[in-house]
Amino acid sequence: MRAALLPTPGDPFLLAYWLRNYEQVWADEVDQLLVLVNGQNDPAILTYFAQRLAQVPHASFLTLPNRMDHGRALNILYDATDADRLLFCEDDALVREPGAIRA
């Protein structure tokens, strides 16, 4: 199984842009997208994330109330999947070429 792991502090605009890119460019190149939202405590934004991620192929998310460093967030995501191939993602980096992840 191939999993993409995305830690994010939960900027709704940045995450919406990232998810749109994921859906349009490379969603079919992984079996799982696991998002960790850490440090976002606004209930309306968390509801938006849940609704938006429900529309995204293979996506699920975790949320933690406190912001954490990137390494700790990746460790939590790592522990939450049993995939044998992992892609560590950044919310400010986009995949521009279809097939790049598969390759």
Backbone as CSV, one residue per row, in Angstrom:
resi,resn,N_x,N_y,N_z,CA_x,CA_y,CA_z,C_x,C_y,C_z
1,MET,0.840,-1.178,0.000,0.000,0.000,0.000,0.880,1.234,0.000
2,ARG,0.436,2.249,-0.713,1.164,3.524,-0.811,0.374,4.604,-0.086
3,ALA,1.026,5.311,0.822,0.353,6.352,1.588,1.103,7.671,1.469
4,ALA,0.321,8.745,1.363,0.856,10.100,1.424,0.489,10.661,2.792
5,LEU,1.465,11.207,3.489,1.274,11.720,4.840,1.492,13.224,4.835
6,LEU,0.472,13.962,5.262,0.525,15.422,5.223,0.261,16.018,6.597
7,PRO,1.291,16.563,7.253,1.062,17.344,8.464,0.794,18.794,8.075
8,THR,-0.141,19.427,8.762,-0.447,20.825,8.466,-0.977,21.507,9.721
9,PRO,-0.633,22.781,9.922,-1.183,23.506,11.064,-2.633,23.938,10.841
10,GLY,-3.161,23.735,9.637,-4.593,23.937,9.438,-5.027,25.262,8.868
11,ASP,-4.233,25.857,8.003,-4.691,27.039,7.271,-5.711,26.551,6.243
12,PRO,-6.972,26.970,6.351,-8.002,26.415,5.462,-7.787,26.744,3.988
13,PHE,-7.232,27.896,3.687,-7.015,28.270,2.290,-5.871,27.458,1.686
14,LEU,-4.805,27.325,2.436,-3.658,26.547,1.959,-4.034,25.078,1.780
15,LEU,-4.752,24.523,2.744,-5.137,23.119,2.634,-6.117,22.901,1.475
16,ALA,-7.044,23.817,1.264,-7.977,23.688,0.133,-7.217,23.701,-1.190
17,TYR,-6.246,24.568,-1.318,-5.445,24.643,-2.536,-4.641,23.357,-2.734
18,TRP,-4.043,22.858,-1.654,-3.253,21.635,-1.716,-4.132,20.447,-2.115
19,LEU,-5.310,20.347,-1.505,-6.210,19.231,-1.817,-6.705,19.290,-3.263
20,ARG,-6.966,20.475,-3.759,-7.377,20.604,-5.164,-6.278,20.077,-6.083
21,ASN,-5.033,20.430,-5.795,-3.914,19.927,-6.586,-3.819,18.411,-6.481
22,TYR,-3.941,17.888,-5.287,-3.894,16.436,-5.077,-4.960,15.744,-5.926
23,GLU,-6.183,16.230,-5.859,-7.285,15.610,-6.605,-7.056,15.666,-8.112
24,GLN,-6.588,16.789,-8.596,-6.450,16.992,-10.035,-5.210,16.339,-10.631
25,VAL,-4.161,16.148,-9.837,-2.884,15.721,-10.405,-2.491,14.294,-10.020
26,TRP,-2.610,13.906,-8.751,-1.978,12.640,-8.372,-2.741,11.780,-7.370
27,ALA,-4.002,12.019,-7.150,-4.769,11.232,-6.174,-4.794,9.747,-6.509
28,ASP,-4.727,9.409,-7.792,-4.772,7.999,-8.182,-3.417,7.302,-8.059
29,GLU,-2.407,8.012,-7.577,-1.075,7.437,-7.474,-0.748,6.935,-6.063
30,VAL,-1.667,7.122,-5.128,-1.506,6.598,-3.774,-2.798,5.894,-3.363
31,ASP,-2.690,5.044,-2.368,-3.847,4.316,-1.861,-4.474,4.989,-0.653
32,GLN,-3.713,5.894,-0.035,-4.182,6.545,1.182,-3.569,7.932,1.274
33,LEU,-4.394,8.909,1.653,-3.915,10.231,2.041,-4.321,10.416,3.490
34,LEU,-3.338,10.603,4.344,-3.587,10.794,5.768,-3.084,12.184,6.148
35,VAL,-3.998,13.010,6.644,-3.699,14.404,6.982,-3.768,14.567,8.497
36,LEU,-2.757,15.206,9.059,-2.768,15.555,10.487,-2.867,17.071,10.594
37,VAL,-3.991,17.535,11.093,-4.193,18.960,11.351,-3.836,19.190,12.808
38,ASN,-2.810,19.988,13.039,-2.381,20.240,14.414,-2.307,21.735,14.683
39,GLY,-2.975,22.156,15.744,-2.949,23.557,16.135,-4.142,24.364,15.655
40,GLN,-5.054,23.763,14.951,-6.260,24.463,14.501,-7.385,24.093,15.460
41,ASN,-7.949,25.092,16.133,-8.967,24.825,17.143,-10.322,25.431,16.825
42,ASP,-10.467,26.086,15.701,-11.742,26.693,15.333,-12.709,25.593,14.888
43,PRO,-13.806,25.403,15.595,-14.737,24.320,15.246,-15.289,24.429,13.825
44,ALA,-15.521,25.622,13.336,-16.045,25.787,11.977,-15.018,25.337,10.940
45,ILE,-13.766,25.644,11.175,-12.713,25.233,10.239,-12.516,23.720,10.293
46,LEU,-12.548,23.143,11.473,-12.407,21.695,11.590,-13.582,20.971,10.923
47,THR,-14.777,21.529,11.025,-15.938,20.960,10.326,-15.745,21.047,8.826
48,TYR,-15.249,22.192,8.354,-14.957,22.343,6.924,-13.950,21.290,6.471
49,PHE,-12.880,21.079,7.249,-11.879,20.064,6.890,-12.517,18.685,6.795
50,ALA,-13.340,18.332,7.761,-13.983,17.016,7.746,-14.853,16.862,6.504
51,GLN,-15.621,17.885,6.170,-16.483,17.826,4.994,-15.663,17.779,3.716
52,ARG,-14.640,18.591,3.636,-13.820,18.653,2.424,-13.050,17.356,2.226
53,LEU,-12.451,16.839,3.281,-11.668,15.612,3.160,-12.556,14.400,2.873
54,ALA,-13.818,14.453,3.236,-14.742,13.371,2.904,-14.962,13.269,1.392
55,GLN,-14.678,14.344,0.676,-14.852,14.378,-0.782,-13.588,13.982,-1.533
56,VAL,-12.502,13.799,-0.826,-11.195,13.565,-1.442,-10.911,12.064,-1.492
57,PRO,-10.443,11.563,-2.639,-10.149,10.131,-2.745,-9.138,9.655,-1.703
58,HIS,-9.481,8.556,-1.037,-8.598,7.847,-0.101,-8.179,8.673,1.115
59,ALA,-8.879,9.755,1.432,-8.398,10.666,2.471,-9.053,10.410,3.825
60,SER,-8.246,10.612,4.849,-8.742,10.643,6.220,-7.873,11.634,6.979
61,PHE,-8.361,12.056,8.143,-7.544,13.011,8.875,-7.663,12.821,10.370
62,LEU,-6.619,13.278,11.014,-6.519,13.314,12.460,-6.394,14.781,12.841
63,THR,-6.813,15.110,14.011,-6.624,16.471,14.476,-6.144,16.455,15.925
64,LEU,-5.205,17.323,16.204,-4.695,17.509,17.561,-4.749,19.000,17.878
65,PRO,-5.143,19.371,19.091,-5.366,20.784,19.394,-4.106,21.640,19.464
66,ASN,-2.975,21.031,19.768,-1.751,21.818,19.929,-0.870,21.724,18.697
67,ARG,-0.307,22.848,18.333,0.644,22.866,17.221,1.919,22.151,17.656
68,MET,2.517,21.433,16.727,3.722,20.679,17.060,4.745,20.822,15.953
69,ASP,5.963,20.413,16.242,6.993,20.485,15.214,6.734,19.424,14.153
70,HIS,7.314,19.644,13.010,7.075,18.822,11.827,7.464,17.361,12.057
71,GLY,8.584,17.118,12.696,9.039,15.751,12.938,8.075,14.966,13.804
72,ARG,7.579,15.567,14.837,6.613,14.878,15.711,5.333,14.574,14.947
73,ALA,4.870,15.535,14.145,3.654,15.314,13.349,3.848,14.156,12.377
74,LEU,5.005,14.090,11.733,5.274,12.981,10.812,5.327,11.643,11.547
75,ASN,5.873,11.634,12.748,5.895,10.394,13.534,4.485,9.918,13.858
76,ILE,3.598,10.827,14.184,2.206,10.461,14.473,1.548,9.883,13.226
77,LEU,1.772,10.522,12.088,1.220,10.014,10.833,1.808,8.648,10.486
78,TYR,3.099,8.503,10.665,3.777,7.225,10.402,3.148,6.100,11.227
79,ASP,2.901,6.391,12.496,2.312,5.387,13.379,0.848,5.085,13.035
80,ALA,0.193,5.970,12.300,-1.225,5.809,11.983,-1.485,5.038,10.690
81,THR,-0.449,4.633,9.994,-0.634,3.896,8.745,0.137,2.581,8.787
82,ASP,-0.332,1.642,8.001,0.409,0.384,7.857,0.932,0.230,6.430
83,ALA,0.991,1.332,5.706,1.489,1.307,4.327,2.961,0.916,4.302
84,ASP,3.352,0.278,3.203,4.753,-0.096,3.065,5.553,0.893,2.221
85,ARG,4.856,1.818,1.568,5.527,2.902,0.828,4.927,4.215,1.291
86,LEU,5.800,5.136,1.684,5.340,6.390,2.259,5.857,7.580,1.465
87,LEU,5.011,8.585,1.346,5.389,9.866,0.773,5.126,10.914,1.838
88,PHE,6.182,11.561,2.303,6.045,12.621,3.290,5.809,13.930,2.549
89,CYS,4.665,14.555,2.786,4.252,15.753,2.043,4.419,17.017,2.871
90,GLU,4.432,18.125,2.174,4.461,19.459,2.774,3.254,20.223,2.253
91,ASP,2.598,20.992,3.101,1.414,21.708,2.630,1.744,22.909,1.750
92,ASP,3.012,23.246,1.653,3.409,24.341,0.768,4.194,23.843,-0.447
93,ALA,4.093,22.544,-0.734,4.749,21.972,-1.909,3.709,21.184,-2.702
94,LEU,3.691,21.403,-3.999,2.695,20.775,-4.862,3.361,19.895,-5.905
95,VAL,2.696,18.822,-6.263,3.137,17.955,-7.348,2.517,18.513,-8.624
96,ARG,3.338,18.827,-9.603,2.852,19.478,-10.823,2.689,18.529,-12.003
97,GLU,3.326,17.362,-11.947,3.323,16.448,-13.089,2.608,15.142,-12.751
98,PRO,1.522,14.828,-13.463,0.908,13.522,-13.256,1.926,12.421,-13.538
99,GLY,1.930,11.397,-12.716,2.853,10.292,-12.874,4.136,10.437,-12.071
100,ALA,4.401,11.610,-11.547,5.659,11.837,-10.811,5.723,10.997,-9.537
101,ILE,4.635,10.855,-8.835,4.626,10.074,-7.608,4.767,8.588,-7.940
102,ARG,4.044,8.140,-8.927,4.120,6.743,-9.337,5.541,6.368,-9.761
103,ALA,6.214,7.269,-10.458,7.571,7.013,-10.941,8.548,6.932,-9.775
